[in-house]
Amino acid sequence: MRQGRLEIAGAVLEAAAAYPNRASTRIMDSTGTAYRLLFLILDAGLVEYVGGRKRWSNRLKLTNKGRDFLRHYRVLEELFPK
């Protein structure tokens, strides 16, 4: 089944919350997400880059807005299970 943008954002934010010291490339690989979708999540202010000089060494950090989104997303998953 094809995932929508909300499901993809939820998966990326879950991974960023679960593995705060993991590089952004590893998070994108583990969730099967393209970088163009990561840029949408970054532009929305849900995560921000923290860390090294090179993009592959950067870490994704949840913002307050990202934490709020993730909290609401988890509630919606409970209300509407797959």
Secondary structure as the mmCIF struct_conf table of DSSP 4:
data_model
#
loop_
_struct_conf.conf_type_id
_struct_conf.id
_struct_conf.beg_label_comp_id
_struct_conf.beg_label_asym_id
_struct_conf.beg_label_seq_id
_struct_conf.end_label_comp_id
_struct_conf.end_label_asym_id
_struct_conf.end_label_seq_id
HELX_RH_AL_P HELX_RH_AL_P1 ARG A 5 ALA A 18
TURN_TY1_P TURN_TY1_P1 PRO A 20 ASN A 21
BEND BEND1 ARG A 22 ARG A 22
STRN STRN1 ALA A 23 ALA A 23
HELX_RH_AL_P HELX_RH_AL_P2 SER A 24 THR A 31
TURN_TY1_P TURN_TY1_P2 GLY A 32 GLY A 32
HELX_RH_AL_P HELX_RH_AL_P3 TYR A 35 ASP A 43
TURN_TY1_P TURN_TY1_P3 ALA A 44 GLY A 45
BEND BEND2 LEU A 46 LEU A 46
STRN STRN2 VAL A 47 GLY A 51
BEND BEND3 ARG A 53 LYS A 54
HELX_RH_3T_P HELX_RH_3T_P1 ARG A 55 SER A 57
STRN STRN3 ASN A 58 LEU A 62
HELX_RH_AL_P HELX_RH_AL_P4 ASN A 64 LEU A 79
BEND BEND4 PHE A 80 PHE A 80
#
